[in-house]
Amino acid sequence: MALEIKAFKAIAETLVSSPRGVAQRLVDLAMELTGADSTGLSLEDECDGQPVFRWVATAGELRPHLHQTLPRDF
C-alpha cells in the first residue's frame, strides 16, 4: 500500500507542477508498480474523419508509438 500512496502523491505533484505531464507520469508509474515491460494510455480521437485511438502516453516497449493511432474498431 505504501507504493500506491507514493504513486498517488507523485501524480498529484505532477498535476500541480506540470498538468500536461500527468498522462506520461501515470504510465511511467504503472510500469514501475506492475513490473510490466510496457504501458500506454490511448484516448479516442478522430483522424481523417475516422474514429481512432491515439497513444497519448507510452512507456517501455510502447514508447516508439507515442502519438500514433489505431483504428477505433481494432
All heavy atoms as a GROMACS GRO file, in nm:
protein
  566
    1MET      N    1   0.082  -0.119   0.000
    1MET     CA    2   0.000   0.000   0.000
    1MET      C    3   0.086   0.126   0.000
    1MET      O    4   0.048   0.226  -0.060
    1MET     CB    5  -0.094  -0.002   0.121
    1MET     CG    6  -0.193   0.108   0.120
    1MET     SD    7  -0.308   0.095  -0.016
    1MET     CE    8  -0.458   0.116   0.067
    2ALA      N    9   0.202   0.122   0.059
    2ALA     CA   10   0.290   0.238   0.065
    2ALA      C   11   0.333   0.282  -0.075
    2ALA      O   12   0.343   0.402  -0.103
    2ALA     CB   13   0.411   0.210   0.152
    3LEU      N   14   0.358   0.185  -0.164
    3LEU     CA   15   0.398   0.220  -0.300
    3LEU      C   16   0.285   0.291  -0.375
    3LEU      O   17   0.310   0.386  -0.450
    3LEU     CB   18   0.439   0.094  -0.377
    3LEU     CG   19   0.570   0.028  -0.334
    3LEU    CD1   20   0.593  -0.100  -0.412
    3LEU    CD2   21   0.686   0.124  -0.352
    4GLU      N   22   0.162   0.247  -0.353
    4GLU     CA   23   0.048   0.310  -0.419
    4GLU      C   24   0.029   0.453  -0.369
    4GLU      O   25   0.002   0.545  -0.447
    4GLU     CB   26  -0.079   0.228  -0.396
    4GLU     CG   27  -0.080   0.097  -0.471
    4GLU     CD   28  -0.014  -0.017  -0.394
    4GLU    OE1   29   0.052   0.008  -0.291
    4GLU    OE2   30  -0.028  -0.132  -0.439
    5ILE      N   31   0.045   0.474  -0.239
    5ILE     CA   32   0.033   0.609  -0.182
    5ILE      C   33   0.142   0.699  -0.239
    5ILE      O   34   0.115   0.815  -0.276
    5ILE     CB   35   0.039   0.604  -0.028
    5ILE    CG1   36  -0.087   0.534   0.025
    5ILE    CG2   37   0.053   0.744   0.030
    5ILE    CD1   38  -0.084   0.502   0.172
    6LYS      N   39   0.262   0.647  -0.250
    6LYS     CA   40   0.372   0.724  -0.309
    6LYS      C   41   0.341   0.760  -0.454
    6LYS      O   42   0.368   0.871  -0.499
    6LYS     CB   43   0.501   0.641  -0.300
    6LYS     CG   44   0.623   0.712  -0.347
    6LYS     CD   45   0.747   0.624  -0.330
    6LYS     CE   46   0.869   0.690  -0.390
    6LYS     NZ   47   0.988   0.605  -0.380
    7ALA      N   48   0.281   0.666  -0.527
    7ALA     CA   49   0.245   0.691  -0.667
    7ALA      C   50   0.138   0.798  -0.677
    7ALA      O   51   0.147   0.888  -0.762
    7ALA     CB   52   0.198   0.562  -0.732
    8PHE      N   53   0.035   0.792  -0.593
    8PHE     CA   54  -0.069   0.895  -0.595
    8PHE      C   55  -0.011   1.032  -0.563
    8PHE      O   56  -0.048   1.133  -0.624
    8PHE     CB   57  -0.181   0.862  -0.496
    8PHE     CG   58  -0.279   0.762  -0.548
    8PHE    CD1   59  -0.300   0.642  -0.482
    8PHE    CD2   60  -0.353   0.787  -0.664
    8PHE    CE1   61  -0.390   0.549  -0.530
    8PHE    CE2   62  -0.444   0.695  -0.713
    8PHE     CZ   63  -0.463   0.575  -0.645
    9LYS      N   64   0.082   1.037  -0.469
    9LYS     CA   65   0.148   1.163  -0.435
    9LYS      C   66   0.225   1.216  -0.556
    9LYS      O   67   0.220   1.336  -0.586
    9LYS     CB   68   0.241   1.144  -0.316
    9LYS     CG   69   0.307   1.270  -0.271
    9LYS     CD   70   0.397   1.249  -0.151
    9LYS     CE   71   0.464   1.382  -0.117
    9LYS     NZ   72   0.577   1.366  -0.030
   10ALA      N   73   0.296   1.129  -0.625
   10ALA     CA   74   0.373   1.170  -0.743
   10ALA      C   75   0.281   1.224  -0.852
   10ALA      O   76   0.312   1.324  -0.918
   10ALA     CB   77   0.455   1.053  -0.795
   11ILE      N   78   0.166   1.160  -0.871
   11ILE     CA   79   0.070   1.206  -0.972
   11ILE      C   80   0.015   1.344  -0.932
   11ILE      O   81   0.004   1.434  -1.016
   11ILE     CB   82  -0.042   1.104  -0.994
   11ILE    CG1   83   0.015   0.978  -1.059
   11ILE    CG2   84  -0.155   1.163  -1.079
   11ILE    CD1   85  -0.079   0.861  -1.060
   12ALA      N   86  -0.018   1.360  -0.805
   12ALA     CA   87  -0.070   1.489  -0.757
   12ALA      C   88   0.035   1.599  -0.775
   12ALA      O   89   0.002   1.710  -0.818
   12ALA     CB   90  -0.112   1.478  -0.611
   13GLU      N   91   0.159   1.569  -0.744
   13GLU     CA   92   0.265   1.669  -0.761
   13GLU      C   93   0.283   1.706  -0.908
   13GLU      O   94   0.303   1.823  -0.941
   13GLU     CB   95   0.396   1.616  -0.703
   13GLU     CG   96   0.397   1.608  -0.552
   13GLU     CD   97   0.517   1.535  -0.494
   13GLU    OE1   98   0.596   1.475  -0.571
   13GLU    OE2   99   0.531   1.536  -0.371
   14THR      N  100   0.273   1.608  -0.997
   14THR     CA  101   0.283   1.634  -1.140
   14THR      C  102   0.165   1.719  -1.186
   14THR      O  103   0.182   1.810  -1.268
   14THR     CB  104   0.291   1.503  -1.220
   14THR    OG1  105   0.402   1.428  -1.174
   14THR    CG2  106   0.305   1.529  -1.369
   15LEU      N  107   0.048   1.691  -1.134
   15LEU     CA  108  -0.071   1.768  -1.170
   15LEU      C  109  -0.052   1.916  -1.135
   15LEU      O  110  -0.090   2.004  -1.212
   15LEU     CB  111  -0.194   1.711  -1.099
   15LEU     CG  112  -0.328   1.773  -1.134
   15LEU    CD1  113  -0.356   1.763  -1.283
   15LEU    CD2  114  -0.439   1.707  -1.055
   16VAL      N  115   0.011   1.943  -1.023
   16VAL     CA  116   0.035   2.080  -0.980
   16VAL      C  117   0.146   2.146  -1.061
   16VAL      O  118   0.133   2.259  -1.107
   16VAL     CB  119   0.068   2.085  -0.829
   16VAL    CG1  120   0.117   2.222  -0.788
   16VAL    CG2  121  -0.052   2.044  -0.747
   17SER      N  122   0.255   2.074  -1.080
   17SER     CA  123   0.373   2.134  -1.144
   17SER      C  124   0.371   2.130  -1.296
   17SER      O  125   0.428   2.217  -1.362
   17SER     CB  126   0.500   2.065  -1.093
   17SER     OG  127   0.504   1.930  -1.136
   18SER      N  128   0.310   2.027  -1.352
   18SER     CA  129   0.312   2.011  -1.499
   18SER      C  130   0.189   1.932  -1.543
   18SER      O  131   0.199   1.813  -1.576
   18SER     CB  132   0.440   1.938  -1.540
   18SER     OG  133   0.444   1.917  -1.677
   19PRO      N  134   0.071   1.995  -1.545
   19PRO     CA  135  -0.053   1.923  -1.575
   19PRO      C  136  -0.048   1.843  -1.706
   19PRO      O  137  -0.107   1.736  -1.714
   19PRO     CB  138  -0.158   2.033  -1.583
   19PRO     CG  139  -0.100   2.146  -1.505
   19PRO     CD  140   0.048   2.137  -1.520
   20ARG      N  141   0.022   1.892  -1.805
   20ARG     CA  142   0.030   1.821  -1.933
   20ARG      C  143   0.114   1.693  -1.922
   20ARG      O  144   0.110   1.609  -2.011
   20ARG     CB  145   0.086   1.910  -2.041
   20ARG     CG  146  -0.008   2.022  -2.077
   20ARG     CD  147   0.052   2.112  -2.182
   20ARG     NE  148  -0.034   2.225  -2.209
   20ARG     CZ  149  -0.093   2.247  -2.324
   20ARG    NH1  150  -0.072   2.165  -2.426
   20ARG    NH2  151  -0.169   2.352  -2.341
   21GLY      N  152   0.187   1.677  -1.815
   21GLY     CA  153   0.270   1.559  -1.796
   21GLY      C  154   0.206   1.448  -1.716
   21GLY      O  155   0.268   1.344  -1.692
   22VAL      N  156   0.080   1.468  -1.675
   22VAL     CA  157   0.014   1.368  -1.589
   22VAL      C  158   0.000   1.233  -1.658
   22VAL      O  159   0.027   1.129  -1.598
   22VAL     CB  160  -0.123   1.420  -1.540
   22VAL    CG1  161  -0.202   1.310  -1.472
   22VAL    CG2  162  -0.103   1.536  -1.446
   23ALA      N  163  -0.042   1.232  -1.783
   23ALA     CA  164  -0.062   1.104  -1.853
   23ALA      C  165   0.070   1.026  -1.860
   23ALA      O  166   0.073   0.905  -1.833
   23ALA     CB  167  -0.118   1.127  -1.993
   24GLN      N  168   0.178   1.095  -1.895
   24GLN     CA  169   0.307   1.026  -1.904
   24GLN      C  170   0.352   0.976  -1.767
   24GLN      O  171   0.402   0.865  -1.754
   24GLN     CB  172   0.414   1.118  -1.965
   24GLN     CG  173   0.544   1.046  -1.993
   24GLN     CD  174   0.528   0.931  -2.091
   24GLN    OE1  175   0.471   0.949  -2.199
   24GLN    NE2  176   0.576   0.813  -2.056
   25ARG      N  177   0.333   1.058  -1.665
   25ARG     CA  178   0.371   1.017  -1.529
   25ARG      C  179   0.291   0.895  -1.487
   25ARG      O  180   0.343   0.803  -1.425
   25ARG     CB  181   0.349   1.134  -1.431
   25ARG     CG  182   0.401   1.106  -1.293
   25ARG     CD  183   0.552   1.104  -1.293
   25ARG     NE  184   0.601   1.096  -1.157
   25ARG     CZ  185   0.687   1.006  -1.116
   25ARG    NH1  186   0.739   0.919  -1.200
   25ARG    NH2  187   0.727   1.003  -0.992
   26LEU      N  188   0.164   0.893  -1.523
   26LEU     CA  189   0.076   0.780  -1.490
   26LEU      C  190   0.126   0.650  -1.553
   26LEU      O  191   0.136   0.548  -1.484
   26LEU     CB  192  -0.066   0.811  -1.535
   26LEU     CG  193  -0.172   0.706  -1.506
   26LEU    CD1  194  -0.188   0.687  -1.356
   26LEU    CD2  195  -0.304   0.748  -1.568
   27VAL      N  196   0.161   0.652  -1.681
   27VAL     CA  197   0.206   0.528  -1.744
   27VAL      C  198   0.344   0.487  -1.693
   27VAL      O  199   0.372   0.367  -1.678
   27VAL     CB  200   0.203   0.532  -1.899
   27VAL    CG1  201   0.062   0.552  -1.949
   27VAL    CG2  202   0.295   0.634  -1.956
   28ASP      N  203   0.430   0.584  -1.664
   28ASP     CA  204   0.561   0.550  -1.607
   28ASP      C  205   0.544   0.481  -1.471
   28ASP      O  206   0.609   0.380  -1.444
   28ASP     CB  207   0.648   0.676  -1.590
   28ASP     CG  208   0.695   0.734  -1.723
   28ASP    OD1  209   0.697   0.660  -1.825
   28ASP    OD2  210   0.730   0.853  -1.725
   29LEU      N  211   0.456   0.535  -1.389
   29LEU     CA  212   0.432   0.475  -1.257
   29LEU      C  213   0.365   0.339  -1.268
   29LEU      O  214   0.397   0.247  -1.193
   29LEU     CB  215   0.347   0.569  -1.172
   29LEU     CG  216   0.419   0.692  -1.117
   29LEU    CD1  217   0.317   0.792  -1.061
   29LEU    CD2  218   0.520   0.652  -1.011
   30ALA      N  219   0.272   0.325  -1.362
   30ALA     CA  220   0.205   0.196  -1.381
   30ALA      C  221   0.306   0.088  -1.417
   30ALA      O  222   0.301  -0.024  -1.365
   30ALA     CB  223   0.098   0.206  -1.489
   31MET      N  224   0.399   0.122  -1.504
   31MET     CA  225   0.501   0.025  -1.544
   31MET      C  226   0.590  -0.010  -1.425
   31MET      O  227   0.621  -0.126  -1.401
   31MET     CB  228   0.585   0.080  -1.660
   31MET     CG  229   0.667  -0.028  -1.728
   31MET     SD  230   0.738   0.026  -1.883
   31MET     CE  231   0.888   0.099  -1.824
   32GLU      N  232   0.627   0.093  -1.350
   32GLU     CA  233   0.713   0.072  -1.233
   32GLU      C  234   0.643  -0.015  -1.128
   32GLU      O  235   0.702  -0.108  -1.073
   32GLU     CB  236   0.747   0.209  -1.174
   32GLU     CG  237   0.842   0.206  -1.057
   32GLU     CD  238   0.870   0.346  -1.005
   32GLU    OE1  239   0.888   0.438  -1.087
   32GLU    OE2  240   0.873   0.363  -0.883
   33LEU      N  241   0.517   0.013  -1.099
   33LEU     CA  242   0.444  -0.059  -0.994
   33LEU      C  243   0.409  -0.202  -1.032
   33LEU      O  244   0.402  -0.289  -0.946
   33LEU     CB  245   0.316   0.016  -0.957
   33LEU     CG  246   0.335   0.147  -0.881
   33LEU    CD1  247   0.202   0.217  -0.867
   33LEU    CD2  248   0.396   0.121  -0.743
   34THR      N  249   0.386  -0.226  -1.161
   34THR     CA  250   0.343  -0.360  -1.203
   34THR      C  251   0.457  -0.447  -1.253
   34THR      O  252   0.439  -0.568  -1.265
   34THR     CB  253   0.238  -0.351  -1.315
   34THR    OG1  254   0.298  -0.291  -1.430
   34THR    CG2  255   0.116  -0.271  -1.271
   35GLY      N  256   0.569  -0.384  -1.286
   35GLY     CA  257   0.680  -0.462  -1.342
   35GLY      C  258   0.656  -0.500  -1.487
   35GLY      O  259   0.725  -0.586  -1.542
   36ALA      N  260   0.559  -0.434  -1.552
   36ALA     CA  261   0.529  -0.463  -1.692
   36ALA      C  262   0.644  -0.417  -1.782
   36ALA      O  263   0.722  -0.330  -1.745
   36ALA     CB  264   0.400  -0.391  -1.732
   37ASP      N  265   0.652  -0.476  -1.900
   37ASP     CA  266   0.753  -0.435  -1.998
   37ASP      C  267   0.713  -0.308  -2.071
   37ASP      O  268   0.798  -0.241  -2.129
   37ASP     CB  269   0.774  -0.546  -2.102
   37ASP     CG  270   0.838  -0.669  -2.041
   37ASP    OD1  271   0.917  -0.655  -1.945
   37ASP    OD2  272   0.810  -0.780  -2.089
   38SER      N  273   0.584  -0.278  -2.072
   38SER     CA  274   0.536  -0.157  -2.138
   38SER      C  275   0.399  -0.120  -2.084
   38SER      O  276   0.326  -0.204  -2.032
   38SER     CB  277   0.529  -0.178  -2.289
   38SER     OG  278   0.438  -0.280  -2.321
   39THR      N  279   0.369   0.008  -2.096
   39THR     CA  280   0.235   0.058  -2.061
   39THR      C  281   0.202   0.171  -2.157
   39THR      O  282   0.291   0.232  -2.215
   39THR     CB  283   0.227   0.112  -1.917
   39THR    OG1  284   0.324   0.215  -1.899
   39THR    CG2  285   0.246   0.002  -1.815
   40GLY      N  286   0.075   0.197  -2.172
   40GLY     CA  287   0.034   0.306  -2.257
   40GLY      C  288  -0.106   0.351  -2.224
   40GLY      O  289  -0.184   0.278  -2.164
   41LEU      N  290  -0.133   0.473  -2.263
   41LEU     CA  291  -0.265   0.531  -2.244
   41LEU      C  292  -0.309   0.587  -2.378
   41LEU      O  293  -0.239   0.670  -2.438
   41LEU     CB  294  -0.258   0.642  -2.139
   41LEU     CG  295  -0.385   0.721  -2.113
   41LEU    CD1  296  -0.494   0.630  -2.056
   41LEU    CD2  297  -0.357   0.835  -2.018
   42SER      N  298  -0.422   0.539  -2.427
   42SER     CA  299  -0.474   0.591  -2.553
   42SER      C  300  -0.612   0.650  -2.528
   42SER      O  301  -0.686   0.604  -2.442
   42SER     CB  302  -0.481   0.482  -2.660
   42SER     OG  303  -0.567   0.378  -2.619
   43LEU      N  304  -0.642   0.754  -2.604
   43LEU     CA  305  -0.772   0.821  -2.595
   43LEU      C  306  -0.838   0.820  -2.732
   43LEU      O  307  -0.771   0.823  -2.835
   43LEU     CB  308  -0.754   0.965  -2.549
   43LEU     CG  309  -0.695   0.986  -2.410
   43LEU    CD1  310  -0.677   1.134  -2.382
   43LEU    CD2  311  -0.781   0.922  -2.303
   44GLU      N  312  -0.970   0.818  -2.729
   44GLU     CA  313  -1.042   0.821  -2.855
   44GLU      C  314  -1.022   0.957  -2.922
   44GLU      O  315  -1.026   1.062  -2.858
   44GLU     CB  316  -1.191   0.794  -2.833
   44GLU     CG  317  -1.265   0.770  -2.960
   44GLU     CD  318  -1.405   0.717  -2.938
   44GLU    OE1  319  -1.446   0.698  -2.823
   44GLU    OE2  320  -1.474   0.695  -3.039
   45ASP      N  321  -1.001   0.954  -3.052
   45ASP     CA  322  -0.974   1.074  -3.130
   45ASP      C  323  -1.033   1.053  -3.269
   45ASP      O  324  -1.099   0.952  -3.294
   45ASP     CB  325  -0.822   1.095  -3.138
   45ASP     CG  326  -0.781   1.235  -3.178
   45ASP    OD1  327  -0.869   1.320  -3.202
   45ASP    OD2  328  -0.660   1.260  -3.185
   46GLU      N  329  -1.008   1.147  -3.358
   46GLU     CA  330  -1.053   1.134  -3.496
   46GLU      C  331  -0.937   1.168  -3.587
   46GLU      O  332  -0.860   1.261  -3.562
   46GLU     CB  333  -1.169   1.229  -3.522
   46GLU     CG  334  -1.237   1.205  -3.654
   46GLU     CD  335  -1.360   1.291  -3.670
   46GLU    OE1  336  -1.458   1.267  -3.598
   46GLU    OE2  337  -1.356   1.380  -3.756
   47CYS      N  338  -0.920   1.089  -3.692
   47CYS     CA  339  -0.814   1.112  -3.790
   47CYS      C  340  -0.873   1.091  -3.928
   47CYS      O  341  -0.926   0.982  -3.957
   47CYS     CB  342  -0.699   1.014  -3.765
   47CYS     SG  343  -0.558   1.039  -3.872
   48ASP      N  344  -0.868   1.193  -4.011
   48ASP     CA  345  -0.926   1.187  -4.146
   48ASP      C  346  -1.072   1.145  -4.143
   48ASP      O  347  -1.118   1.066  -4.226
   48ASP     CB  348  -0.846   1.093  -4.236
   48ASP     CG  349  -0.703   1.140  -4.256
   48ASP    OD1  350  -0.682   1.263  -4.261
   48ASP    OD2  351  -0.613   1.054  -4.268
   49GLY      N  352  -1.145   1.194  -4.043
   49GLY     CA  353  -1.287   1.165  -4.032
   49GLY      C  354  -1.321   1.028  -3.977
   49GLY      O  355  -1.437   0.992  -3.967
   50GLN      N  356  -1.220   0.952  -3.937
   50GLN     CA  357  -1.241   0.817  -3.884
   50GLN      C  358  -1.209   0.813  -3.734
   50GLN      O  359  -1.111   0.874  -3.691
   50GLN     CB  360  -1.152   0.716  -3.956
   50GLN     CG  361  -1.179   0.705  -4.104
   50GLN     CD  362  -1.319   0.655  -4.132
   50GLN    OE1  363  -1.366   0.560  -4.072
   50GLN    NE2  364  -1.388   0.722  -4.223
   51PRO      N  365  -1.289   0.741  -3.656
   51PRO     CA  366  -1.258   0.730  -3.514
   51PRO      C  367  -1.134   0.642  -3.493
   51PRO      O  368  -1.120   0.536  -3.555
   51PRO     CB  369  -1.382   0.664  -3.454
   51PRO     CG  370  -1.447   0.593  -3.568
   51PRO     CD  371  -1.411   0.669  -3.692
   52VAL      N  372  -1.044   0.689  -3.409
   52VAL     CA  373  -0.921   0.616  -3.379
   52VAL      C  374  -0.891   0.627  -3.230
   52VAL      O  375  -0.949   0.708  -3.158
   52VAL     CB  376  -0.800   0.674  -3.458
   52VAL    CG1  377  -0.818   0.656  -3.608
   52VAL    CG2  378  -0.774   0.820  -3.423
   53PHE      N  379  -0.798   0.543  -3.186
   53PHE     CA  380  -0.738   0.558  -3.054
   53PHE      C  381  -0.599   0.615  -3.077
   53PHE      O  382  -0.522   0.564  -3.160
   53PHE     CB  383  -0.727   0.425  -2.981
   53PHE     CG  384  -0.858   0.375  -2.928
   53PHE    CD1  385  -0.914   0.258  -2.976
   53PHE    CD2  386  -0.924   0.444  -2.828
   53PHE    CE1  387  -1.035   0.211  -2.927
   53PHE    CE2  388  -1.045   0.399  -2.778
   53PHE     CZ  389  -1.100   0.282  -2.827
   54ARG      N  390  -0.565   0.722  -3.006
   54ARG     CA  391  -0.433   0.784  -3.018
   54ARG      C  392  -0.356   0.763  -2.887
   54ARG      O  393  -0.406   0.789  -2.779
   54ARG     CB  394  -0.446   0.933  -3.045
   54ARG     CG  395  -0.312   1.004  -3.064
   54ARG     CD  396  -0.329   1.149  -3.106
   54ARG     NE  397  -0.415   1.166  -3.221
   54ARG     CZ  398  -0.378   1.150  -3.349
   54ARG    NH1  399  -0.254   1.112  -3.377
   54ARG    NH2  400  -0.464   1.169  -3.446
   55TRP      N  401  -0.232   0.711  -2.901
   55TRP     CA  402  -0.146   0.693  -2.785
   55TRP      C  403  -0.102   0.830  -2.734
   55TRP      O  404  -0.031   0.901  -2.804
   55TRP     CB  405  -0.022   0.611  -2.821
   55TRP     CG  406  -0.051   0.468  -2.853
   55TRP    CD1  407  -0.048   0.411  -2.977
   55TRP    CD2  408  -0.085   0.365  -2.762
   55TRP    NE1  409  -0.079   0.277  -2.967
   55TRP    CE2  410  -0.103   0.246  -2.835
   55TRP    CE3  411  -0.103   0.361  -2.624
   55TRP    CZ2  412  -0.137   0.125  -2.777
   55TRP    CZ3  413  -0.138   0.241  -2.564
   55TRP    CH2  414  -0.155   0.125  -2.641
   56VAL      N  415  -0.147   0.869  -2.616
   56VAL     CA  416  -0.112   1.000  -2.560
   56VAL      C  417   0.002   0.990  -2.459
   56VAL      O  418   0.062   1.092  -2.423
   56VAL     CB  419  -0.234   1.069  -2.496
   56VAL    CG1  420  -0.338   1.099  -2.603
   56VAL    CG2  421  -0.292   0.987  -2.383
   57ALA      N  422   0.031   0.870  -2.414
   57ALA     CA  423   0.144   0.846  -2.324
   57ALA      C  424   0.185   0.701  -2.338
   57ALA      O  425   0.100   0.612  -2.347
   57ALA     CB  426   0.105   0.876  -2.179
   58THR      N  427   0.315   0.677  -2.345
   58THR     CA  428   0.367   0.541  -2.360
   58THR      C  429   0.495   0.526  -2.280
   58THR      O  430   0.566   0.623  -2.255
   58THR     CB  431   0.396   0.508  -2.507
   58THR    OG1  432   0.486   0.605  -2.560
   58THR    CG2  433   0.269   0.507  -2.592
   59ALA      N  434   0.524   0.402  -2.243
   59ALA     CA  435   0.648   0.372  -2.172
   59ALA      C  436   0.694   0.233  -2.210
   59ALA      O  437   0.616   0.149  -2.254
   59ALA     CB  438   0.626   0.380  -2.020
   60GLY      N  439   0.822   0.208  -2.194
   60GLY     CA  440   0.878   0.077  -2.225
   60GLY      C  441   0.873   0.047  -2.374
   60GLY      O  442   0.902   0.133  -2.456
   61GLU      N  443   0.835  -0.075  -2.407
   61GLU     CA  444   0.833  -0.119  -2.546
   61GLU      C  445   0.736  -0.038  -2.634
   61GLU      O  446   0.753  -0.032  -2.755
   61GLU     CB  447   0.800  -0.268  -2.554
   61GLU     CG  448   0.908  -0.357  -2.495
   61GLU     CD  449   0.872  -0.504  -2.497
   61GLU    OE1  450   0.776  -0.542  -2.567
   61GLU    OE2  451   0.941  -0.582  -2.430
   62LEU      N  452   0.636   0.023  -2.572
   62LEU     CA  453   0.539   0.103  -2.649
   62LEU      C  454   0.587   0.246  -2.676
   62LEU      O  455   0.526   0.317  -2.755
   62LEU     CB  456   0.405   0.110  -2.576
   62LEU     CG  457   0.323  -0.018  -2.572
   62LEU    CD1  458   0.199   0.000  -2.486
   62LEU    CD2  459   0.285  -0.061  -2.712
   63ARG      N  460   0.696   0.287  -2.614
   63ARG     CA  461   0.741   0.426  -2.626
   63ARG      C  462   0.749   0.476  -2.771
   63ARG      O  463   0.707   0.588  -2.799
   63ARG     CB  464   0.874   0.448  -2.556
   63ARG     CG  465   0.911   0.597  -2.556
   63ARG     CD  466   1.020   0.636  -2.461
   63ARG     NE  467   0.997   0.611  -2.322
   63ARG     CZ  468   0.925   0.689  -2.240
   63ARG    NH1  469   0.866   0.796  -2.287
   63ARG    NH2  470   0.912   0.659  -2.113
   64PRO      N  471   0.800   0.397  -2.867
   64PRO     CA  472   0.808   0.447  -3.005
   64PRO      C  473   0.672   0.478  -3.069
   64PRO      O  474   0.666   0.544  -3.171
   64PRO     CB  475   0.877   0.333  -3.081
   64PRO     CG  476   0.944   0.250  -2.978
   64PRO     CD  477   0.862   0.264  -2.854
   65HIS      N  478   0.564   0.432  -3.008
   65HIS     CA  479   0.431   0.451  -3.066
   65HIS      C  480   0.358   0.576  -3.016
   65HIS      O  481   0.242   0.598  -3.052
   65HIS     CB  482   0.346   0.326  -3.042
   65HIS     CG  483   0.407   0.203  -3.099
   65HIS    ND1  484   0.415   0.180  -3.234
   65HIS    CD2  485   0.468   0.098  -3.039
   65HIS    CE1  486   0.478   0.065  -3.256
   65HIS    NE2  487   0.510   0.013  -3.138
   66LEU      N  488   0.426   0.659  -2.937
   66LEU     CA  489   0.366   0.780  -2.885
   66LEU      C  490   0.308   0.864  -2.999
   66LEU      O  491   0.374   0.884  -3.101
   66LEU     CB  492   0.470   0.862  -2.807
   66LEU     CG  493   0.421   0.989  -2.740
   66LEU    CD1  494   0.316   0.955  -2.634
   66LEU    CD2  495   0.538   1.064  -2.677
   67HIS      N  496   0.184   0.906  -2.983
   67HIS     CA  497   0.108   0.988  -3.078
   67HIS      C  498   0.061   0.912  -3.202
   67HIS      O  499  -0.010   0.969  -3.284
   67HIS     CB  500   0.185   1.114  -3.120
   67HIS     CG  501   0.226   1.198  -3.005
   67HIS    ND1  502   0.137   1.255  -2.918
   67HIS    CD2  503   0.349   1.233  -2.960
   67HIS    CE1  504   0.202   1.322  -2.826
   67HIS    NE2  505   0.330   1.310  -2.848
   68GLN      N  506   0.096   0.786  -3.216
   68GLN     CA  507   0.044   0.708  -3.328
   68GLN      C  508  -0.101   0.668  -3.297
   68GLN      O  509  -0.148   0.681  -3.185
   68GLN     CB  510   0.130   0.585  -3.353
   68GLN     CG  511   0.268   0.620  -3.405
   68GLN     CD  512   0.352   0.496  -3.431
   68GLN    OE1  513   0.312   0.384  -3.409
   68GLN    NE2  514   0.473   0.520  -3.480
   69THR      N  515  -0.169   0.619  -3.399
   69THR     CA  516  -0.311   0.584  -3.383
   69THR      C  517  -0.337   0.439  -3.421
   69THR      O  518  -0.260   0.377  -3.494
   69THR     CB  519  -0.400   0.674  -3.470
   69THR    OG1  520  -0.367   0.655  -3.607
   69THR    CG2  521  -0.387   0.820  -3.432
   70LEU      N  522  -0.450   0.391  -3.371
   70LEU     CA  523  -0.504   0.259  -3.407
   70LEU      C  524  -0.650   0.281  -3.446
   70LEU      O  525  -0.717   0.366  -3.386
   70LEU     CB  526  -0.500   0.163  -3.287
   70LEU     CG  527  -0.365   0.119  -3.237
   70LEU    CD1  528  -0.381   0.047  -3.105
   70LEU    CD2  529  -0.301   0.025  -3.338
   71PRO      N  530  -0.702   0.206  -3.541
   71PRO     CA  531  -0.844   0.219  -3.574
   71PRO      C  532  -0.930   0.194  -3.450
   71PRO      O  533  -0.897   0.110  -3.365
   71PRO     CB  534  -0.868   0.110  -3.679
   71PRO     CG  535  -0.733   0.078  -3.733
   71PRO     CD  536  -0.636   0.104  -3.622
   72ARG      N  537  -1.040   0.264  -3.438
   72ARG     CA  538  -1.130   0.252  -3.321
   72ARG      C  539  -1.179   0.110  -3.305
   72ARG      O  540  -1.194   0.060  -3.195
   72ARG     CB  541  -1.248   0.348  -3.339
   72ARG     CG  542  -1.359   0.333  -3.238
   72ARG     CD  543  -1.313   0.380  -3.101
   72ARG     NE  544  -1.420   0.386  -3.006
   72ARG     CZ  545  -1.463   0.283  -2.932
   72ARG    NH1  546  -1.412   0.164  -2.948
   72ARG    NH2  547  -1.559   0.298  -2.846
   73ASP      N  548  -1.202   0.040  -3.415
   73ASP     CA  549  -1.254  -0.098  -3.406
   73ASP      C  550  -1.143  -0.203  -3.408
   73ASP      O  551  -1.167  -0.320  -3.436
   73ASP     CB  552  -1.355  -0.125  -3.518
   73ASP     CG  553  -1.295  -0.107  -3.657
   73ASP    OD1  554  -1.176  -0.068  -3.668
   73ASP    OD2  555  -1.368  -0.130  -3.754
   74PHE      N  556  -1.021  -0.162  -3.376
   74PHE     CA  557  -0.906  -0.252  -3.374
   74PHE      C  558  -0.925  -0.363  -3.274
   74PHE      O  559  -0.968  -0.349  -3.167
   74PHE     CB  560  -0.779  -0.174  -3.341
   74PHE     CG  561  -0.656  -0.260  -3.326
   74PHE    CD1  562  -0.594  -0.313  -3.437
   74PHE    CD2  563  -0.602  -0.284  -3.202
   74PHE    CE1  564  -0.481  -0.389  -3.424
   74PHE    CE2  565  -0.488  -0.361  -3.187
   74PHE     CZ  566  -0.427  -0.414  -3.300
   0.00000   0.00000   0.00000
